[in-house]
């Protein structure tokens, strides 16, 4: 597929929604759906890469996948955990710092998020990282089994993989809606349906040469806007997260299969602006830093997040840029040495 700058722009949109969502608390801004946009993008891009590897080599290397993923994700995470450990220990307690570090380091925070045990942790945001890693312990293995021996993208095995991804996506979404309707509790773990939706889209586009329709980009932005507005008026619901995920799916189609003219072209040019693509490239680092920095500034100032949201966001952006600049050559060097 190659590099599509507009996809970095979608990442920038997602991280902006999440950072503002946290930064204005206790005001209620519906940016939590930015997480689901990230999930869709992650599922789409990783599945696309795995399918391209299968087409090129006739197989998918799990070793290559997991090692490269660890090399990309762990250095920025470790830097953040090391830097914030002492300030969090001093300002929020050693137990908080130790517990949060262990939960984040071993991707266990989804358990805390599901049970509510993460509510006073400066590491609470790492539930999304944990959920992704849980998912990627399962999906690549499943994909290998589903497409093993596939000779063409239109073959029976590829159809089977697509059917499995679609069925699993709708099953998780339906389960999430049912649980929320019965218990009033929104499951964070079942938001993995957005990851699966991105995987299913990668399989769909791999099998089809269809072009995006003129309405795809506008509809995608509209669904994301609905998620933001609706979840700003009422507490976040599963419908809001599904709307954000559906909007991300349509935007991806518009940005990867749309022409240069019309609404899709305009949206692509905006999302491809250099400031947005840069923010998108460092969005992982911004996500890592923004919440612990916000917690620390809030404790220092003795105020709610809204009082320190602006300065916290600016500090997080600076720290993320530094972390990205430091780890980028490290990651590149480690990847070059990998015997995979």
N, C-alpha and C positions, 0 to 999 in steps of 0.2 A: 504493500500500500504506500510505503514511503512516509515521509514526515508531512503531516497536515497541520500547518500553524494554527488554523482555526480551532483545532482540538485543544491546543494549549489555551486558547481564548476561552473555551468552555470550562477548562480547569480554573482559569482566573475568575470566571463568574461564580463557580461553585465555592471556591475558597473565600471570596468576598462575602457571599451569603452567610457562610458559617462564622466568619470572624465578626461580622456585624451582629449576627444573632447573639453571640456571646457578649460582645462589647457593650451592648445597650441594656443588658439586664440591670434592673428588673423590668424595664420596658419590654413589651412582647413584640419582637420582630420575627417574622416567619422565615428565617433563613436556614432552619435545620434541614430542609430538603436538599441543601447543597451537598450533604453527605451522600444522598441517593444518586445525585448526578455523578459524583466521584465513583460510586460503585458501578454504575452503568458503564462509564468510560473505562474503568479498570477491567471489567469483564470483557468488553469489546476488544480492547487493545491486546490483552494477554491472549485471548482466544485466537485473534487474528495472527499474532506472532507464532503461536503453536501450530496453527494450520499452515502457515507459510513454511515453517520448519518441516512439517510432514510432507508438503508438496515438494520441497527441495531435496530432502534426504530420505524420504520414504518411511520415516519414523520420527518420533518425538522423544527427546532425551530428558527424562525426569531429573537426572543429575544436573544437566546443564540448566534446566529451569530453576531448580531450587537454589543452586549455588549462585547463579546470577541474581536471583531475587534477594538472597541474603546479602550479597555484596552491595546491592543498591540501597536496601532499606536499613540495614543495621548501622553503618557508620554514622549517618545523621541522627538516628535514634540514640545511639550510645553517647554522642557528643551532647545532645540535649539533656539526657539523664545525668551525666556527670556534672555539667555546668549548674543545673538547677538543684542538685541534691543538697548542697550546703545551705543555700538560702531557704529552701523549703523546710529543711530540718530546723533551722533557727526560728523561722516565722510561723510555721504550721505544725511543728513537732517532728521529732525523729521517727516516730512510728508511722506517721503519714508518709514521710519520704521513703522509708524502707518498704512499706507495704505497696505504695504506688509504683516504686521502681521495679519491684519483683513482678507485679501484675503487668506492667507495661513491657518489661523486658521479655517475658515469656508469653506475651499476647493472651493474657487471662482476663483482661478487663471486661470483655463481654459478659462474663459471669456477674461482675459487680454492677454493670449497667442494667442487666436483667432483674437483679434482686434489689437494686437501689443502694447497694453498699458503697457505691462510688460517689455518693452525693457530696461529700466534703473533701474529695481528693483533687489535687492539682493535676492529676494524671487521668482524670475521668474521660477525657476526649479520646484516649487511646483504645477505647472499645471498638472504634471503627477499624483500627489497624489489626486488632485481634480477630475481628470477624472476617476480614479479608484473608488473613493467613489461615484461619480455620477452613475457609472455603477453598483456598488453593492447596490444601493438603488433600482435598477430595477431587476437585474438578479436573485437573490435568490427568490424573489416573483414570477417571471415568472417560475422559475424551480419548485417551489412548486405546482403551478397551472398545470404545464405540466405533472409532475410525480405523482400527487396525486392519490392514489389508485393503483399505479403500484405494482404488486406482484412479478414480475421477471424482470431481466435486459433485457430480450428479448421481453417483452410485448409491446403491442400497445402504451401505454403511454410513455415508454422509447424511442420508435421509433419516436414518435411525438416530444419529447424533442430534440432529436438529429436533426431531420429535421428542427425544428425551429432555433436551434443554427447555423446550416450550412447555412440556407437561410439568416439569419440575418448577418452572417459573410460575405458572398459573396455580399449581398446588400450594406453593409457599404463600403467594399473594392471597389466595382464598382462605388459607388457614389463618393468616394474619388478620384478615378482615373478620373472620368468625370469632377468633379469640377476643378481639377488641369489642365486638358486639356483645359477647356473652359476659366478659369479665370487666370491661372498661379499661383493660390494661393493653397498651400497645407494645408488642414484642419488638425489641431491638434486633434480636437474633434473626427473626424472620424477614428483616429488611434485606437479607441476603438475596431475596428474590430480584432485587435490582442488579446484583452481580450476575445472576443467571440470565436476566433479560439481556444484558450486554453480551453475554456469551452467545445467546440465541441469535442476536442481531448479527454477530460476526459470521455465524454459520449461514444465515440467510443471504447476506451480501456476498459470501464466498461462492454461493451457488447461483447467484443472479447477477446479470449485467444491467438490471433496471436502473433508470435514472430517477433522481428525486423529483417530486412534483413541486410546483411553485409555492404551494401552501405549507410544505413540510417545515421550513425554518420558522415561519411566522407562528404556526400552530405549536411548534416546540417551545418557543419563547412564551406563547400564551399559556401553555400548561404550567410552565415554571412560574410565571407570574401569578396564576391562580393559586398554586401551592403557597407562594409567599404571602399573598393577600389573605387567603382563607386562614392560614395558620397564624397570621398576625391578629386576626379577630377572635379566634377560638384556639384552645390548646391544640397542639399538633396531633393529627390523626393519621391513620394508615392511608386514608384517601389522599392526604396531602403528600405523603412520601411516594405513593404510586403515581400521582400526577407529575411530581418532579422527575421521577424515573422515566415516565412516558415522554415527557418533554425532552429529556436528554437523548432518548432514542431517536426522536424525530430530528433533533438538531444534528446528531451524528450523521444520519442519512443525508440531510441537506448539505452538510459540510464536506462529505466525502463523495457524494453522487450528484450534487447539484451543479448547474452551470454557472458561468460568471455573471450572467445577466439576472434581472429580476430581483425579488426579495432575497432569495438565497445568496445571490452574489453580494448584495449589500451587507447582509449579516456576516458573510465570510470575510469581507474586507474589514469590517469593524472588529471582529474577533481575531483577526490576524495582525492588528496593530502591534508594533513592537512592545509597548509597555504592557499590554495584556498578555502577549505570548511569554514575556519574561516572568511575569507573576505566575503564569501557568506552569512554567518550567520549575519554579521554586515552590510550587504550591504544597508539596509534601513537607518541605522544611517549614513553611509558614504554619501549616497545620500543627506540626510538632511543637512549635514554640509558642503559639498565640495563647493557649489556655493557661499553661503554668505561669507565663509572664503576667497575664491578666490577674491570676490569683495572687501573685506576689505583690503587684502594684496595689491591688485592692486591700490586702492586709496592711501594707505599709501606710497607705493613706487612710485606713480605717473607714472605707466607704464601699458602696456597692459598685459593681463593675461599670455602670454608666459614668461614674465620676472619674474613672481612669481609663475608659475605653479607648479614647483617641490616642493618648500617649502609649498605651500598651500595644495598640495595633502598629504604631510607628516603630516602637522598639522591636516588636516581633518581626516586622518586615526587614529591619536592619540585621537582626540576629540570623534570620533565615538566609539572607543574601550572603552573609559571612560564612555560615555553615555550608551553603551550597558551593561557594568558591573554594572552600577548604577541602570538601569531600569529593568534588567533581574529579580532580586529577587523581585522587586516591582510588576512587571507584574505577576510573579508566585504567589505572595501572594494575589494579587487582584483576580486572577482567582480562587484561592482556596476558596475564600469567596463568589464567585458569587452564588446566589441562582437559578442557571439555570441548 
